[in-house]
């Protein structure tokens, strides 16, 4: 069993920055992917960025060049550095861990609000 604890959401003005973190407790083992998703009001949850334990990385076009996902494998922690935030980035951000055949897990979410 894996528990995910997310930190770092909040309120920020357009152009501002926030850094999210998510730490997984329990046994991760083997190959895995840690990712960030987000869900805005009235919209479906969508992938923001993902990074595998061996370094493969993906950022969706909407955030490329502004957001950066990184990991500390020794601490089972994934980060999302968000720069130049825009109002359309407002959403609940969820941490996600995919352990492939060993299961997948979601965090409870952290609110990010970009207000004018």
C-alpha positions in Angstrom: 0.0 0.0 0.0 1.2 3.5 -0.9 0.0 6.8 0.7 0.6 10.1 -1.1 1.0 13.4 0.7 0.8 16.5 -1.4 2.0 20.0 -0.4 2.4 23.4 -1.9 -0.9 24.6 -3.3 -2.2 28.1 -2.8 -3.2 31.4 -4.2 -1.0 33.3 -6.6 -1.3 36.1 -9.1 -0.8 35.6 -12.8 2.9 35.4 -13.6 3.6 34.0 -10.2 5.2 30.7 -9.2 4.3 27.7 -6.9 6.1 24.5 -6.2 4.1 21.3 -5.4 5.5 18.3 -3.8 4.2 14.8 -3.3 5.8 12.2 -1.1 5.0 8.5 -1.3 5.2 6.3 1.8 5.2 2.6 1.6 7.0 0.3 -0.8 7.4 1.7 -4.3 9.9 -0.9 -5.6 10.8 -1.6 -9.2 9.8 0.6 -12.1 7.3 3.3 -11.6 5.9 6.6 -12.9 5.1 9.6 -10.7 2.9 12.2 -12.3 0.7 15.3 -11.7 -2.8 15.6 -13.0 -5.2 18.5 -12.6 -8.9 19.0 -12.6 -10.6 22.4 -13.2 -14.2 23.0 -12.2 -16.5 21.4 -14.8 -13.7 19.7 -16.6 -12.2 16.2 -16.7 -9.0 15.4 -14.9 -6.0 15.8 -17.2 -2.4 14.9 -17.2 0.0 17.7 -16.5 3.4 16.0 -16.4 4.9 12.6 -15.7 8.4 11.3 -14.9 9.5 7.7 -14.6 12.0 6.4 -12.1 14.6 6.1 -14.8 14.2 9.6 -16.0 11.7 9.6 -18.9 9.8 12.8 -18.8 6.6 14.3 -20.4 5.0 17.7 -20.0 1.8 18.4 -21.9 1.9 21.2 -24.4 -0.2 23.6 -22.2 2.5 23.7 -19.6 5.7 23.1 -21.5 8.2 25.8 -20.9 6.4 26.9 -17.7 6.2 23.8 -15.5 8.9 21.4 -14.6 8.5 18.0 -13.0 11.4 16.5 -11.1 11.9 13.6 -8.7 14.0 12.6 -5.7 14.0 8.9 -6.0 15.7 8.4 -2.7 12.9 10.2 -0.9 10.1 8.9 -3.2 9.1 12.5 -3.8 8.0 14.2 -7.0 7.9 18.0 -7.5 6.1 20.3 -9.9 7.7 23.7 -10.3 5.1 26.0 -11.8 6.2 29.3 -13.2 4.4 32.0 -15.1 1.1 30.8 -13.8 -2.0 31.7 -15.7 -5.7 31.8 -14.6 -6.4 28.8 -16.8 -4.0 26.8 -14.5 -6.5 27.1 -11.7 -7.4 23.6 -10.7 -7.0 20.9 -8.1 -3.7 19.2 -8.7 -3.4 15.5 -7.9 -0.3 13.4 -7.5 -0.5 10.0 -9.2 1.8 7.0 -8.8 1.7 4.1 -11.2 3.5 1.0 -10.1 2.3 -1.0 -13.1 1.3 -4.5 -12.1 1.7 -3.5 -8.5 -1.1 -1.0 -8.6 -1.7 2.8 -8.9 -2.5 5.4 -6.4 -3.9 9.0 -6.2 -3.3 11.7 -3.7 -6.1 13.8 -2.2 -5.3 16.8 -4.3 -4.1 20.4 -3.6 -5.9 23.5 -4.8 -4.0 26.0 -7.0 -5.8 29.3 -7.7 -4.4 31.9 -10.0 -6.4 35.1 -9.5 -6.4 38.5 -11.1 
